[in-house]
Amino acid sequence: SLDDPKAEMVNDVADVEKHFPGELEKVLTWFRDYKIPDGKPANKFGYDNKCMDRAFANKVIQETHEAYVALKSGKRANTEELSLI
C-alpha cells in the first residue's frame, strides 16, 4: 500500500534487499516449496533463480501488452485459440 511509510523506500529489487535483507530469499523459497506438502515437486525458476529488476519486468509487461493488442486487432493470428475476453 502507498500508505505504508516504507513504500517509498522500495522501487526495485535491489531496494528490497537493501531495506529488507533476506526477504527475497524467503519469498523465493516459499514459491519453490509451497506445493511439496501436496506431493508435488519443487518449483523451478528461470534466470538462475534471480529476481529480475523493474526494467526487466516493465519490458515483459510492454511486450505482453503489444502481443495482446496484436491478437485483439487481428494483426497476429490466434493460432493457439487463446481467449481474448
Backbone bond lengths (Angstrom), bond angles and torsions (degrees), N, CA, C in turn:
res aa  C-N    CA-C-N  psi(-1)  N-CA   C-N-CA  omega(-1)  CA-C   N-CA-C  phi
1 S - - - 1.444 - - 1.522 109.69 -
2 L 1.307 116.26 141.84 1.456 120.21 176.93 1.522 111.87 -68.91
3 D 1.331 116.30 -13.99 1.465 119.92 176.47 1.524 111.75 -77.22
4 D 1.313 116.76 -15.58 1.464 120.97 178.93 1.523 108.53 -68.18
5 P 1.312 118.55 126.16 1.463 120.24 -178.57 1.529 113.84 -62.18
6 K 1.318 117.61 -18.33 1.463 121.43 179.91 1.532 112.22 -88.96
7 A 1.321 117.41 -8.90 1.464 121.23 -174.80 1.520 112.36 -58.92
8 E 1.310 117.75 -40.12 1.462 119.95 -176.99 1.526 112.58 -69.42
9 M 1.330 117.48 -13.92 1.471 120.85 179.40 1.520 111.99 -80.24
10 V 1.337 117.71 -19.31 1.457 121.15 -171.12 1.522 110.32 -116.26
11 N 1.332 115.23 108.97 1.462 121.27 178.31 1.518 112.41 -124.45
12 D 1.321 116.96 -6.42 1.460 121.41 -178.64 1.521 108.80 -160.43
13 V 1.308 116.21 170.16 1.462 122.01 -177.37 1.525 111.67 -58.11
14 A 1.310 117.39 -41.77 1.471 120.47 -179.48 1.526 110.90 -60.69
15 D 1.333 116.94 -32.74 1.462 120.58 178.38 1.527 111.30 -66.71
16 V 1.319 116.79 -36.33 1.463 120.21 178.40 1.521 109.35 -61.97
17 E 1.313 116.66 -48.32 1.465 119.83 -179.42 1.529 111.07 -65.60
18 K 1.314 117.03 -37.08 1.468 121.08 -179.38 1.530 111.82 -65.40
19 H 1.316 116.79 -47.38 1.462 121.33 -173.66 1.526 113.52 -93.04
20 F 1.325 116.64 -20.49 1.466 121.21 -179.26 1.526 109.19 -135.29
21 P 1.326 117.27 66.78 1.476 120.80 -174.54 1.527 112.05 -55.23
22 G 1.330 114.75 133.68 1.461 121.12 176.89 1.518 115.38 87.89
23 E 1.321 117.93 -13.14 1.472 119.59 -176.86 1.527 112.66 -69.14
24 L 1.320 118.49 -36.59 1.469 119.98 178.07 1.520 110.83 -61.05
25 E 1.305 116.34 -41.51 1.472 120.13 178.94 1.520 110.60 -63.40
26 K 1.317 117.38 -39.54 1.470 120.87 177.80 1.529 110.73 -62.65
27 V 1.330 116.86 -42.77 1.465 120.66 -179.65 1.530 110.05 -65.37
28 L 1.331 117.21 -45.76 1.467 120.60 178.37 1.519 111.28 -60.69
29 T 1.319 116.83 -41.75 1.464 120.73 179.03 1.520 110.32 -62.49
30 W 1.330 117.52 -43.36 1.460 120.31 179.38 1.524 110.80 -62.16
31 F 1.339 117.67 -48.67 1.468 120.34 -179.82 1.526 111.62 -64.99
32 R 1.312 117.84 -29.86 1.461 120.54 177.84 1.527 110.70 -70.26
33 D 1.327 116.97 -40.35 1.468 120.89 -166.65 1.524 116.44 -105.35
34 Y 1.311 120.11 -8.25 1.461 119.67 -167.95 1.525 114.81 -63.98
35 K 1.313 118.98 -20.28 1.474 120.74 179.62 1.518 113.15 -91.72
36 I 1.302 117.58 -10.39 1.468 121.78 -176.04 1.528 112.24 -58.28
37 P 1.352 120.58 -41.76 1.470 118.98 178.86 1.524 113.92 -59.27
38 D 1.340 117.66 -22.40 1.472 121.59 177.73 1.519 111.75 -87.25
39 G 1.346 116.68 7.26 1.452 120.37 179.17 1.517 114.33 84.80
40 K 1.302 116.90 9.38 1.470 120.69 179.36 1.523 109.31 -93.46
41 P 1.335 116.94 157.90 1.468 119.00 179.47 1.529 111.62 -73.24
42 A 1.307 115.27 163.00 1.463 120.67 176.49 1.528 109.32 -63.88
43 N 1.306 115.89 144.51 1.463 120.55 175.45 1.525 109.56 -69.32
44 K 1.312 115.17 152.47 1.455 121.01 176.05 1.519 107.83 -118.01
45 F 1.320 115.80 148.10 1.454 121.90 -178.22 1.515 110.38 -119.32
46 G 1.298 115.57 150.28 1.461 121.07 173.44 1.518 110.49 -84.83
47 Y 1.288 116.19 -173.64 1.465 123.20 176.61 1.524 112.63 55.90
48 D 1.324 115.82 38.89 1.476 121.42 178.20 1.521 112.58 54.94
49 N 1.323 116.91 37.03 1.468 122.53 179.16 1.521 113.10 58.80
50 K 1.312 117.41 29.78 1.464 121.02 179.95 1.525 109.75 -104.94
51 C 1.318 115.19 144.25 1.460 120.36 172.03 1.523 107.10 -77.15
52 M 1.281 115.86 129.89 1.460 119.91 -179.09 1.531 109.92 -84.94
53 D 1.318 115.67 156.08 1.457 120.51 -174.29 1.524 112.69 -81.28
54 R 1.311 114.53 176.21 1.462 122.53 -177.40 1.529 112.20 -58.98
55 A 1.325 117.13 -42.63 1.468 120.79 -179.48 1.523 110.73 -61.14
56 F 1.320 117.18 -41.54 1.456 121.44 178.28 1.530 110.21 -63.48
57 A 1.329 116.50 -46.71 1.464 120.88 -179.82 1.521 111.28 -61.41
58 N 1.334 116.36 -43.34 1.468 119.75 178.87 1.525 111.50 -62.75
59 K 1.326 117.26 -37.33 1.466 121.02 178.12 1.531 110.54 -64.55
60 V 1.327 117.17 -42.68 1.461 121.01 178.59 1.527 110.22 -63.54
61 I 1.318 116.77 -42.61 1.465 120.62 178.53 1.525 110.41 -61.55
62 Q 1.319 117.37 -44.56 1.463 121.31 179.67 1.526 111.30 -62.77
63 E 1.330 116.82 -46.09 1.468 120.54 179.89 1.525 111.26 -62.73
64 T 1.319 116.33 -41.07 1.463 120.81 179.58 1.523 110.63 -65.47
65 H 1.315 116.66 -42.89 1.465 120.82 178.32 1.531 110.72 -61.66
66 E 1.325 116.52 -44.69 1.465 120.39 179.47 1.524 111.08 -62.39
67 A 1.322 117.19 -39.53 1.469 120.32 178.30 1.530 110.59 -65.06
68 Y 1.331 116.33 -41.12 1.459 120.30 178.77 1.529 110.96 -63.91
69 V 1.327 116.49 -45.52 1.467 120.36 179.34 1.529 110.33 -60.68
70 A 1.327 116.92 -40.97 1.464 120.27 178.74 1.524 110.94 -64.16
71 L 1.325 117.16 -39.24 1.468 120.02 177.41 1.525 110.94 -65.94
72 K 1.335 116.20 -47.08 1.465 120.17 -177.89 1.526 111.90 -62.46
73 S 1.330 116.56 -36.40 1.459 119.97 -176.67 1.523 112.91 -82.20
74 G 1.323 116.71 -13.78 1.455 120.25 -177.54 1.517 113.52 90.74
75 K 1.329 118.08 -1.20 1.472 121.27 177.66 1.525 111.58 -63.19
76 R 1.314 115.77 -29.18 1.469 121.33 178.49 1.515 107.60 -118.44
77 A 1.306 115.97 132.79 1.460 120.24 178.58 1.513 110.07 -67.63
78 N 1.322 115.92 140.15 1.460 121.55 178.82 1.518 109.68 -91.47
79 T 1.332 116.04 65.15 1.465 120.91 -175.59 1.519 113.04 -67.31
80 E 1.343 116.95 -20.06 1.477 120.73 179.66 1.519 111.36 -89.51
81 E 1.335 116.64 -1.62 1.471 122.99 -177.12 1.525 111.54 53.84
82 L 1.342 115.84 47.55 1.450 121.93 179.32 1.523 110.21 -72.62
83 S 1.317 116.29 145.40 1.458 120.27 175.09 1.520 108.51 -74.44
84 L 1.308 116.56 128.99 1.460 121.35 -178.34 1.514 112.65 -112.22
85 I 1.289 116.10 24.78 1.484 121.74 -179.74 1.508 109.55 -75.77
